[in-house]
Amino acid sequence: MLYAKVEGNERATATPKASATCPCCDAVVKAKCGSIVSWHWSHISKQDCDSFSEPMTQWHLNWQQQWQESAREVTMVDTNGTRHRADVYLQEYNTIIELQHSSISLAEVKQREQFYGSIGTLVWVVDIVTGK
């Protein structure tokens, strides 16, 4: 994940040797700041608490950067208290944008639509690879 909570719930990007808490589950996360992949936060348990989470690709990052930082990776909570990190949340339009680069099952699509649709309008941005 790109953002975690530090010092009194302030949202921050990873910096070397920093620690913070996950905005979804409040578990301790640590900064991963190497030279190969983008700097990010990782659960110490090495398992992300958000079942919707997938490995971040450059395609995904490029799309997220089209919106202001405060709209990226926003924790959404439904009426049951279930939490997921939206790729992009446009608060002024109550719209969630789901960026999908990898293939997922129809059941996963329906699960995300049900969750995010209970909160606002869901828009998909999908990278369709034709195989050619």
GUTINU-799443 format. One record per residue: residue number from 1; residue in one letter; x, y, z of N, C-alpha, C, CB in turn. Coordinates in steps of 0.02 Angstrom, whole numbers, plus 50000, padded with zeros to 5 digits. Each point is the difference from the previous one (the first is absolute). Glycine has a CB too. Example, Ala and Ser with C-alpha at 12.3 -4.5 7.8 and 13.67 -1.06 7.14 Angstrom:
# residues 2
<1, a, <50660, 49716, 50390>, <49955, 50059, 50000>, <50045, 50060, 50000>, <49905, 49941, 50062>>
<2, s, <50077, 50112, 49902>, <50042, 50059, 50003>, <49961, 50055, 50037>, <50059, 49968, 49892>>
END
This chain:
# residues 132
<1, m, <50042, 49941, 50000>, <49958, 50059, 50000>, <50044, 50062, 50000>, <49908, 49938, 50061>>
<2, l, <50068, 50115, 49909>, <50040, 50061, 49993>, <49995, 50045, 50061>, <49983, 49993, 49878>>
<3, y, <49962, 50004, 50158>, <49989, 50046, 50056>, <49983, 49962, 50063>, <49960, 50088, 49919>>
<4, a, <50066, 49936, 50136>, <49986, 49973, 50066>, <49990, 50058, 50049>, <50067, 49893, 49975>>
<5, k, <49911, 50090, 50086>, <49988, 50051, 50050>, <50061, 50007, 50046>, <49876, 49976, 49996>>
<6, v, <50147, 50085, 50013>, <50054, 50015, 50046>, <49977, 50056, 50046>, <50089, 49964, 49915>>
<7, e, <49943, 50041, 50142>, <49989, 50056, 50046>, <49929, 50029, 50000>, <50119, 50026, 49985>>
<8, g, <49837, 49941, 50051>, <49933, 50027, 50008>, <49957, 49997, 49938>, <50046, 50073, 50085>>
<9, n, <49959, 49872, 49878>, <49959, 49987, 49941>, <50019, 50042, 49939>, <49910, 49971, 50077>>
<10, e, <50147, 50062, 49923>, <50022, 50036, 49940>, <50019, 49950, 49946>, <50041, 50098, 50070>>
<11, r, <49937, 49914, 49870>, <50013, 49957, 49943>, <50069, 50014, 49972>, <49876, 49995, 49973>>
<12, a, <50164, 49952, 50016>, <50069, 50010, 49977>, <50023, 49946, 49952>, <50024, 50058, 50107>>
<13, t, <50022, 49959, 49850>, <50032, 49951, 49957>, <50059, 49970, 50038>, <49965, 50062, 49895>>
<14, a, <50059, 49882, 50080>, <50055, 49965, 50033>, <50065, 50039, 49995>, <49944, 49891, 49974>>
<15, t, <50093, 50108, 50080>, <50068, 50029, 50002>, <50044, 49949, 50036>, <49957, 50121, 50001>>
<16, p, <50108, 49877, 49983>, <50043, 49949, 50029>, <49996, 49996, 50076>, <50075, 50017, 49904>>
<17, k, <49920, 49921, 50121>, <50000, 49982, 50071>, <49939, 50026, 50038>, <50123, 50001, 49994>>
<18, a, <49826, 50023, 49971>, <49941, 50025, 50034>, <49952, 49943, 50016>, <50012, 50111, 49941>>
<19, s, <49945, 49900, 50108>, <49946, 49953, 50014>, <49936, 50041, 50008>, <50079, 49917, 50056>>
<20, a, <49866, 50049, 49934>, <49935, 50034, 50001>, <49947, 49947, 50012>, <50039, 50092, 49922>>
<21, t, <49898, 49926, 50069>, <49946, 49952, 50006>, <49958, 49999, 49936>, <49997, 50016, 50125>>
<22, c, <49974, 49928, 49862>, <49959, 49990, 49940>, <49934, 50040, 50008>, <50051, 49885, 49980>>
<23, p, <49929, 50151, 49969>, <49938, 50038, 50004>, <49937, 49956, 49999>, <50059, 50093, 49944>>
<24, c, <49949, 49844, 50037>, <49942, 49954, 49999>, <49991, 49963, 50066>, <50017, 49987, 49877>>
<25, c, <50038, 49984, 50148>, <49994, 49956, 50058>, <50036, 50024, 50063>, <49989, 49908, 49920>>
<26, d, <50048, 50147, 50074>, <50039, 50029, 50055>, <50059, 49957, 50023>, <49896, 50055, 50035>>
<27, a, <50121, 49894, 49927>, <50059, 49959, 50016>, <50063, 50040, 49983>, <49936, 49892, 49978>>
<28, v, <50119, 50091, 50055>, <50064, 50033, 49987>, <50024, 49980, 49931>, <50028, 50002, 50123>>
<29, v, <49995, 50047, 49839>, <50029, 49988, 49934>, <50070, 50031, 50000>, <49886, 49999, 49943>>
<30, k, <50156, 49975, 50012>, <50068, 50027, 49997>, <50014, 50025, 49929>, <50039, 49923, 50091>>
<31, a, <50006, 50124, 49905>, <50018, 50030, 49936>, <50046, 49953, 49961>, <49988, 50115, 50049>>
<32, k, <49997, 49876, 49888>, <50042, 49963, 49954>, <50027, 50051, 49951>, <49934, 49890, 50012>>
<33, c, <50131, 50125, 49995>, <50030, 50055, 49961>, <50064, 49977, 49965>, <49950, 50083, 50080>>
<34, g, <50042, 49869, 49876>, <50058, 49975, 49964>, <50011, 50036, 49934>, <49981, 49890, 50053>>
<35, s, <50062, 50082, 49906>, <50016, 50032, 49936>, <49967, 49965, 49941>, <50108, 50036, 50050>>
<36, i, <49857, 49908, 49962>, <49971, 49963, 49945>, <49926, 50017, 49988>, <50081, 49909, 50025>>
<37, v, <49880, 50092, 50028>, <49928, 50015, 49993>, <49985, 50068, 50031>, <49972, 49877, 50002>>
<38, s, <49969, 50149, 49982>, <49978, 50064, 50029>, <49997, 49994, 50076>, <49935, 50027, 49895>>
<39, w, <50082, 50026, 50139>, <49996, 50001, 50073>, <49927, 49991, 50020>, <50102, 50075, 50009>>
<40, h, <49887, 49884, 50042>, <49932, 49985, 50022>, <50002, 49975, 50072>, <49965, 49973, 49882>>
<41, w, <49975, 50019, 50146>, <49992, 49973, 50067>, <49980, 49927, 49994>, <49968, 50113, 50047>>
<42, s, <50053, 49846, 50000>, <49984, 49929, 49999>, <49981, 49978, 50071>, <50078, 49981, 49903>>
<43, h, <49871, 49977, 50100>, <49981, 49971, 50065>, <50059, 49957, 50024>, <49876, 50000, 49970>>
<44, i, <50138, 50003, 50093>, <50054, 49960, 50029>, <49984, 49926, 49992>, <50026, 50091, 50083>>
<45, s, <49909, 49892, 49919>, <49979, 49930, 49992>, <50010, 49975, 49928>, <49917, 50017, 50092>>
<46, k, <50101, 50028, 49863>, <50011, 49988, 49929>, <49935, 49981, 49963>, <50116, 49963, 50028>>
<47, q, <49827, 50044, 50006>, <49936, 49988, 49967>, <49957, 50062, 50006>, <50007, 49876, 50025>>
<48, d, <49972, 50151, 49919>, <49959, 50060, 50000>, <49931, 49985, 50029>, <50063, 50044, 49899>>
<49, c, <49911, 50000, 50142>, <49935, 49991, 50031>, <49943, 50010, 49951>, <50049, 50037, 50108>>
<50, d, <49963, 49996, 49837>, <49948, 50015, 49951>, <49997, 49946, 49947>, <50015, 50123, 50021>>
<51, s, <49932, 49838, 49979>, <49994, 49945, 49952>, <49996, 50023, 49928>, <49942, 49935, 50089>>
<52, f, <50044, 50129, 49899>, <49998, 50028, 49933>, <50070, 50019, 49975>, <49884, 50041, 50022>>
<53, s, <50164, 49959, 50022>, <50067, 50023, 49983>, <50035, 49952, 49952>, <50007, 50057, 50111>>
<54, e, <50029, 49972, 49841>, <50040, 49962, 49952>, <50067, 50035, 49993>, <49896, 49959, 49937>>
<55, p, <50154, 50005, 50036>, <50065, 50033, 49991>, <49993, 50063, 49956>, <50057, 49888, 50012>>
<56, m, <49978, 50164, 50007>, <49997, 50064, 49965>, <50044, 49997, 49938>, <49978, 50061, 50109>>
<57, t, <49995, 49961, 49835>, <50039, 50003, 49938>, <50011, 50073, 49981>, <49952, 49889, 49961>>
<58, q, <50094, 50123, 49993>, <50012, 50068, 49976>, <49938, 50027, 49966>, <50122, 49974, 49986>>
<59, w, <49841, 49984, 49979>, <49937, 50020, 49969>, <49953, 50030, 50052>, <50014, 49910, 49912>>
<60, h, <49980, 50055, 50144>, <49957, 50020, 50055>, <50023, 50068, 50029>, <49975, 49878, 50026>>
<61, l, <50090, 50126, 49987>, <50028, 50062, 50028>, <49990, 50058, 49952>, <50085, 49933, 50062>>
<62, n, <49926, 50056, 49874>, <49990, 50054, 49951>, <49928, 50025, 50001>, <50090, 49951, 49929>>
<63, w, <49862, 50004, 50075>, <49930, 50021, 50003>, <49986, 50037, 50065>, <49967, 49903, 49928>>
<64, q, <50056, 50072, 50128>, <49987, 50033, 50065>, <50028, 50071, 49999>, <50003, 49889, 50059>>
<65, q, <50052, 50122, 49908>, <50031, 50066, 50000>, <49961, 50051, 49959>, <50109, 49944, 50014>>
<66, q, <49838, 50034, 49953>, <49957, 50048, 49964>, <49956, 50040, 50047>, <50000, 49922, 49902>>
<67, w, <49996, 50057, 50161>, <49959, 50034, 50049>, <50043, 50025, 50058>, <49901, 49929, 49969>>
<68, q, <50073, 50120, 50067>, <50037, 50028, 50056>, <50014, 49945, 50052>, <49947, 50114, 49980>>
<69, e, <50107, 49895, 50056>, <50023, 49950, 50047>, <49946, 49981, 50052>, <50116, 50044, 49984>>
<70, s, <49846, 50004, 50038>, <49949, 49986, 50052>, <49944, 49955, 49974>, <50027, 50110, 50051>>
<71, a, <49967, 49882, 49883>, <49948, 49957, 49972>, <50024, 49928, 49989>, <49952, 50101, 49944>>
<72, r, <50112, 49886, 50065>, <50029, 49934, 49987>, <50000, 49957, 50063>, <50072, 50050, 49911>>
<73, e, <49912, 49886, 50080>, <50000, 49951, 50054>, <49963, 50025, 50062>, <50109, 49958, 49958>>
<74, v, <49828, 50056, 50033>, <49958, 50024, 50054>, <49963, 49941, 50031>, <49986, 50113, 49944>>
<75, t, <50017, 49881, 50122>, <49966, 49945, 50034>, <49925, 50014, 50001>, <50102, 49977, 50071>>
<76, m, <49860, 49975, 49903>, <49927, 50006, 49998>, <49970, 49951, 50050>, <50002, 50035, 49878>>
<77, v, <49945, 49985, 50156>, <49968, 49958, 50050>, <49926, 49995, 49984>, <50086, 50033, 50088>>
<78, d, <49888, 49905, 49907>, <49929, 49993, 49986>, <49961, 49999, 50065>, <50025, 49937, 49895>>
<79, t, <49909, 50055, 50102>, <49957, 50002, 50060>, <50013, 49943, 50047>, <49914, 50057, 49933>>
<80, n, <50118, 49889, 50044>, <50017, 49943, 50043>, <50068, 50008, 50033>, <49931, 49927, 49927>>
<81, g, <50104, 50127, 50057>, <50067, 50012, 50028>, <50056, 49967, 49960>, <49946, 50008, 50110>>
<82, t, <50037, 49961, 49833>, <50051, 49970, 49957>, <50040, 50056, 49967>, <49927, 49898, 49979>>
<83, r, <50139, 50092, 50017>, <50045, 50051, 49973>, <50039, 49974, 49940>, <50009, 50050, 50114>>
<84, h, <49998, 49994, 49836>, <50043, 49986, 49943>, <50030, 50067, 49978>, <49929, 49900, 49963>>
<85, r, <50131, 50096, 50006>, <50032, 50059, 49973>, <49979, 50011, 49928>, <50099, 49984, 50078>>
<86, a, <49867, 50070, 49909>, <49981, 50017, 49931>, <50061, 50025, 49963>, <49881, 50028, 50035>>
<87, d, <50127, 49952, 49903>, <50056, 50025, 49960>, <49997, 50076, 49996>, <50003, 49893, 49933>>
<88, v, <49938, 50133, 50051>, <49989, 50072, 49997>, <49930, 50014, 50026>, <50078, 50014, 49900>>
<89, y, <49915, 50036, 50143>, <49935, 50021, 50024>, <49993, 50075, 49988>, <49997, 49908, 50087>>
<90, l, <49953, 50110, 49872>, <49986, 50070, 49985>, <49942, 50021, 50045>, <50041, 49990, 49879>>
<91, q, <49977, 50037, 50179>, <49950, 50015, 50051>, <49946, 50048, 49975>, <50088, 49982, 50086>>
<92, e, <49931, 50068, 49875>, <49952, 50049, 49977>, <49946, 49970, 49956>, <50090, 50086, 50007>>
<93, y, <49924, 49856, 49963>, <49951, 49966, 49957>, <49976, 49934, 50031>, <50055, 50051, 49901>>
<94, n, <49970, 49933, 50158>, <49986, 49936, 50034>, <50010, 49942, 49951>, <49917, 50058, 50077>>
<95, t, <50141, 49944, 49889>, <50016, 49951, 49949>, <50065, 49964, 50016>, <49939, 50070, 49915>>
<96, i, <50059, 49865, 50080>, <50058, 49957, 50011>, <50023, 49977, 49932>, <49961, 49963, 50115>>
<97, i, <50104, 50042, 49872>, <50029, 49975, 49937>, <50043, 49940, 50016>, <49998, 50115, 49947>>
<98, e, <49984, 49829, 50023>, <50037, 49938, 50009>, <50044, 49990, 49938>, <49907, 49949, 50072>>
<99, l, <50158, 50048, 49939>, <50049, 49991, 49946>, <50018, 49926, 49996>, <50046, 50118, 50015>>
<100, q, <49940, 49850, 49929>, <50010, 49928, 49995>, <50045, 49982, 49942>, <49888, 49982, 50051>>
<101, h, <50173, 49997, 49966>, <50050, 49982, 49949>, <50004, 49925, 49991>, <50065, 50103, 50029>>
<102, s, <49927, 49859, 50024>, <50004, 49927, 49996>, <49930, 49970, 49994>, <50107, 50001, 50068>>
<103, s, <49891, 49937, 49911>, <49935, 49967, 49994>, <49975, 49979, 50069>, <50029, 49959, 49883>>
<104, i, <49906, 50047, 50126>, <49968, 49978, 50061>, <49936, 49962, 49981>, <50048, 50097, 50068>>
<105, s, <49927, 49863, 49977>, <49941, 49960, 49985>, <49937, 50043, 50001>, <50056, 49900, 50049>>
<106, l, <49892, 50075, 49921>, <49935, 50034, 50001>, <49975, 50008, 50071>, <49974, 49954, 49886>>
<107, a, <50039, 49996, 50156>, <49980, 50003, 50070>, <50035, 50059, 50035>, <49981, 49875, 50001>>
<108, e, <50083, 50135, 49984>, <50037, 50056, 50030>, <49972, 50067, 49975>, <50103, 49928, 50008>>
<109, v, <49881, 50076, 49928>, <49970, 50061, 49972>, <49936, 50016, 50037>, <50051, 49976, 49887>>
<110, k, <49906, 49974, 50121>, <49935, 50009, 50034>, <50010, 50021, 50073>, <49948, 49915, 49924>>
<111, q, <50101, 50055, 50109>, <50013, 50017, 50070>, <50021, 50073, 50007>, <50035, 49881, 50022>>
<112, r, <50008, 50143, 49934>, <50022, 50069, 50002>, <49943, 50048, 49982>, <50117, 49963, 49969>>
<113, e, <49844, 50018, 49981>, <49943, 50042, 49981>, <49949, 50005, 50057>, <50017, 49967, 49880>>
<114, q, <49972, 49978, 50154>, <49952, 50001, 50056>, <50027, 50044, 50057>, <49961, 49884, 49969>>
<115, f, <50103, 50108, 50047>, <50028, 50040, 50055>, <50001, 50074, 49982>, <50070, 49902, 50034>>
<116, y, <49964, 50117, 49912>, <50007, 50070, 49983>, <49933, 50031, 49979>, <50117, 49978, 49965>>
<117, g, <49840, 49983, 50003>, <49935, 50025, 49980>, <49955, 50017, 50058>, <50010, 49932, 49899>>
<118, s, <50004, 50039, 50159>, <49961, 50016, 50060>, <50021, 50067, 50030>, <49985, 49878, 50023>>
<119, i, <50072, 50149, 49953>, <50027, 50062, 50027>, <49990, 50058, 49952>, <50085, 49934, 50064>>
<120, g, <49925, 50053, 49872>, <49995, 50053, 49949>, <49996, 49970, 49931>, <50064, 50078, 50074>>
<121, t, <49953, 49961, 49877>, <50001, 49977, 49931>, <50068, 49969, 49985>, <49916, 50089, 49965>>
<122, l, <50083, 49852, 50006>, <50062, 49966, 49982>, <50013, 50005, 49925>, <49985, 49921, 50098>>
<123, v, <50076, 50099, 49884>, <50021, 50003, 49931>, <50062, 49956, 49993>, <49953, 50118, 49984>>
<124, w, <50047, 49839, 49965>, <50058, 49957, 49987>, <50043, 50030, 49945>, <49934, 49899, 50036>>
<125, v, <50132, 50100, 49974>, <50048, 50013, 49947>, <50039, 49935, 49992>, <50009, 50127, 50025>>
<126, v, <49982, 49841, 49917>, <50027, 49932, 49990>, <50050, 50001, 49944>, <49893, 49950, 50041>>
<127, d, <50163, 50016, 49970>, <50051, 49991, 49949>, <49986, 49933, 49966>, <50087, 50069, 50064>>
<128, i, <49888, 49935, 49875>, <49983, 49938, 49964>, <50057, 49983, 49954>, <49876, 50025, 50006>>
<129, v, <50153, 49918, 50005>, <50056, 49977, 49959>, <49972, 49950, 49949>, <50084, 50017, 50095>>
<130, t, <49928, 49996, 49842>, <49973, 49957, 49947>, <50043, 49939, 49986>, <49948, 50101, 49952>>
<131, g, <50113, 49900, 50070>, <50045, 49943, 49989>, <50034, 50003, 49932>, <49928, 49932, 50073>>
<132, k, <50064, 50122, 49891>, <50032, 50006, 49934>, <50067, 50035, 50004>, <49888, 50003, 49948>>
END
